[in-house]
């Protein structure tokens, strides 16, 4: 604040000369040469043409326009890694995605502690050295690109729209199993579109011309433009809008919409329908990271490993149940043969079989063996029936919370990607 007051009202020459006097400002610490940059400020208050220094406390990265291309004069400049030691995880701040993200982390014993609901920074007690920052979904991706955060959980559609193929963005986990939806083109069910059921039919309609193009309203201009070009569509105009896109065709401000679809109920209630060939991409929650952070920021890769392992273990166990039953037999091998050759459910690698000890006539003996298998809830009752059919009794069923592999497959994939960076 004191620094900005110091520069306010100065002319361009005065501003430039004052840069060398920054050390004299009370409470202001010396800053690196890489921060001594000025940006043109276009202000409605008469500051047009005046330059102010950019003062940043956490990173020296250059902020590119969110929809800038990765090539050409608008390409984002390389990000210089700051000396920040804490790892930052960005999460969506509002909506269903925000709730689902927090619930998933809680289920993975990664509960987010937010002292004040109005604060945008929080912590995870089981991950010391990591900060949680709540951001708009689009800003999660933007701040990953600029290096202000290191990790993020967001919809895959946001990664594609605002990441725009940035090589620095790396999807660590591509299926967090919430926020499932797809981006697709929809048209009205009435009027000139009543018999249109495919993109080919839509594009071939004689109404569209250079003077009167097919107007598609969307909040996904980058993905929309890619789709139009990839499919060789002509006479198409993309219009930008945020929210309530379904009303645009009825209002006459657009002919079609390109938006996220979950169940399709909202489309049907607004007399809209998807068209074949109009699917742009499928999306759900993903864990994404900055490759630069993983390679260069201390502990970033370590934190990512722990988060990924917890996510994998919980998601793998989701919907899985453990069945324990007692079976009479002469040996473990005999019981194993009954299970493997007479049932369809053998667990992860095979049934776990262990002796059940009992005492009779003062002697310890083994007449029964305990069988443990893991099955999906959709096959639970069928598995119990099959076990009882081969002699199982005293069947116990309990839900699974985690299934830990020797090493999560996605971790090996991540290391391989980083190795070839």
Order of alpha helices (4+ residues) and beta strands (2+ residues): alpha-alpha-beta-beta-beta-alpha-beta-beta-beta-alpha-beta-alpha-beta-beta-alpha-beta-alpha-beta-alpha-beta-alpha-beta-beta-alpha-alpha-beta-alpha-beta-beta-alpha-beta-alpha
